[in-house]
């Protein structure tokens, strides 16, 4: 787990970067209310190194684009 961040529009979720063997860094999410982890399995070009989430939209600077999830 790397680069922990929070979405100020949803104070119950924390976001982080995670990596498994032979993949790019991916987005992970922790629901602080339930303790449930979500590990996204989609590779994003360049990887998710420092996730920033706002209003359920992932914003990252590798390609200057955002992804709704």
C-alpha positions in Angstrom: 0.0 0.0 0.0 1.3 3.4 -1.0 0.2 7.1 -1.2 -2.9 7.2 1.0 -5.4 9.9 0.2 -9.0 10.8 1.0 -11.9 12.2 -1.0 -13.2 15.3 0.8 -16.6 14.8 -0.7 -16.9 11.3 0.9 -15.1 11.2 4.3 -15.7 7.4 4.7 -13.3 6.3 1.9 -9.5 6.3 1.7 -7.7 5.6 -1.5 -4.2 4.2 -2.1 -1.9 2.8 -4.7 -1.1 -0.9 -4.7 0.9 -3.3 -6.9 1.0 -7.0 -7.6 3.7 -8.9 -9.5 4.0 -8.0 -13.2 1.4 -5.2 -13.1 1.4 -1.4 -12.9 0.3 0.4 -9.7 -3.4 0.3 -9.4 -6.1 2.0 -7.3 -7.2 0.6 -4.0 -10.1 1.8 -1.7 -10.8 1.3 1.9 -14.3 2.0 3.3 -13.6 3.2 6.8 -17.2 2.5 7.9 -17.3 -1.2 7.0 -13.5 -1.9 6.9 -14.0 -3.3 3.3 -11.1 -3.1 0.8 -11.6 -2.8 -2.9 -8.6 -3.6 -5.1 -9.1 -2.5 -8.7 -7.7 -4.9 -11.2 -7.6 -2.6 -14.3 -4.1 -1.5 -15.5 -4.1 2.2 -16.3 -1.5 3.5 -18.7 1.5 4.7 -16.5 -0.1 3.3 -13.4 -1.8 4.9 -10.4 1.0 6.2 -8.2 -0.6 9.0 -6.3 -4.4 8.6 -6.4 -6.5 11.7 -6.0 -10.3 11.2 -5.9 -12.9 13.9 -5.9 -16.7 13.3 -6.1 -16.1 9.6 -7.1 -13.8 10.6 -10.0 -10.2 9.4 -10.1 -7.8 12.1 -11.2 -4.1 11.2 -11.9 -1.3 13.1 -13.7 0.3 10.3 -15.8 -1.7 11.1 -18.9 -3.6 14.2 -17.6 -6.9 12.5 -17.7 -9.6 11.3 -15.3 -11.6 8.1 -15.0 -15.0 7.7 -13.5 -15.4 4.5 -11.5 
